[in-house]
Amino acid sequence: MNQPPNIRALVPKALKSSITRRGFLGGTAALGVGAFLAACSSSSGGGGAKADGLNIYTWGEYDDPAVLTDFTAAKGPKITVDSYGSNPEMIAKLSAAKGTTGYDICVPTHSSVQQMATGGLLTELDHSKLPNMKNLTPKVVNTTFDPGNKYSVCKDWGSTGYVYDTTVIKRNLTSWADFLDAAQKEASGSMSLLEDQGEVAFTYFWANGIDENTTDPAHIAAYRSFILDKIAPHVQAFESSTNASISSSARALIHCWNGDARLGILANSEPDRYKWVWPSEGANLWQDNWAIVKGAPHEDAAYEFINYVLDPTVSLKELTYIGYNTGVEGIEEAATKAGIKRPDLVFIPEAIMSKLVYSKMTSADGTIIGIYDELKAAAGK
C-alpha cells in the first residue's frame, strides 16, 4: 500500500501488506518492526490544532490512510505514524523515554490502560476538548478498566472465536467445547491456535465454565495438563494474523479474532467454505483505545484528532477499512446501509455480547505464559 504524502511509516516493505493490529496482540510474540519516525515537518514544540505535526504511536495498518490525510487537509497538522508490535513493547518505549518520545497519541489495549496511567505514561483527559465522545455507545464508555474514561477513549473493539472448514468438518460447531473436541478429531494436524498466551488459555477456561481471569492454581494446573496432553499433539501452527490461512483454505480449524476471520473469508475464492463461530459459552472482549501520551508536544492537536475520528462519518470510514466495531452509536446501521460486506463478522450479537469478559492482568500471567511456551515446544509431537 502506498503511503499518503503526509504520513510516514517506517515498516519493512516485505511486511507492509501483512501487518494487522490483531496480528500483534500476543504479548511476547512481538515482531518489533516499529521504529521511531521523524516528524514529516519541522517541530513546533508547542502543540495546538494548527501545529505542524501530530505523532501517533499505534499498531500497524490500523487506520484508514485517507482518514489521516483528510484530517491534515481539514485541521492542519501533518501526521507521523510509528507502529509497535505489542502493548509491552509500546509501554517499554514510553517508560524508558519518560515523556520525551515526541509521541502525542498511543493506542493501548484495555488491559494496559491502568498500568500506563499508574506509571505516569498517560495524560488525564479533558473531556471538554472531546465533544464527540457523546457519539460513543454506552457499551464502550465508563468501563471497568477506565471508569469515567479518565485516560482513554474507545478506538474499536472485538472478540475471539474460530472458523472451521465445512468441507472437512461436517457437523455443526457452536462452542469452545466443540472447538477443543474437533481439534482432537477431524482437525487433528490441520488446526492453528492464536499466537496469544491468554487467548489460548481462555479456550479451555470458557469450555469448562471457568472465569477467564482465574488465578486458581488448580484451574491453571488442569489447563496445563489438558492443553499439553490433549491438544498439543494436534496443533499444526500458531498464528498471529490468520486471514491469510483462511483465505487460502490452509487449515480445517483456525482460532482467530473476528476481524481477521472476516478478511480471510472475504478473500477466499470459496467464501462459503468457512463458518465463523461466536462461541456459545462466551469469550474474551478486547478494546483498543485512544490515549494522549504524557508530555505530548502537540497535545491540542491530539485532542483535535481524537475528536475528529469520533465523528460518525469518519468512524464509518475507519470501520470499513479495519473491519472492527468503532463503538460509535448507530455505526452498525450506518455500515449496513453503506453495504459493508459480512457485517455479521463485525458486530457482535447481543446474546454473545452479554457473555463477553474483559481480560485483566493477573498474578497468574507468568504461569500462563510458561504453559504456552511448553505448548509450542510440544506442538505436533
Buried (B, 14 or more C-beta within 10 A) or exposed (E): EEBBEBBBBBBEEEEBEEBBBBBBBBBEBBBEBBEBBEBBEEBBEEBBBEBBBBBBBBBBBBBBBEBBBBBBEEBBBBBBBBBBBBBBBBBEBBBEBEBEBBBBBBBBBBBBBBBBBEEEBBBEBEEEBBEBBEBBBEBBBEBEBBEEBBBBBBBBBBBBBBBBBBEBBEEEBBBBBBBBBBBEEBBBEBBBBBBBBBBBBBBBBBBBEBEBBBBEEEBBEBBBEBBBEBBBBBBBBBBBBBBBBBBEBBBBBBBBBBBBBBBBBBEBEEEEBBBBBBBBBBBBBBBBBBBBBBBBBBBBBBBBBBBBBBEBEBBBBBBBBBBBBBBBBEBBEBBEEEEBBBBEBBBBEEEBBEBBBBBBBBEBBEBBBEBBEBBBEBBEE
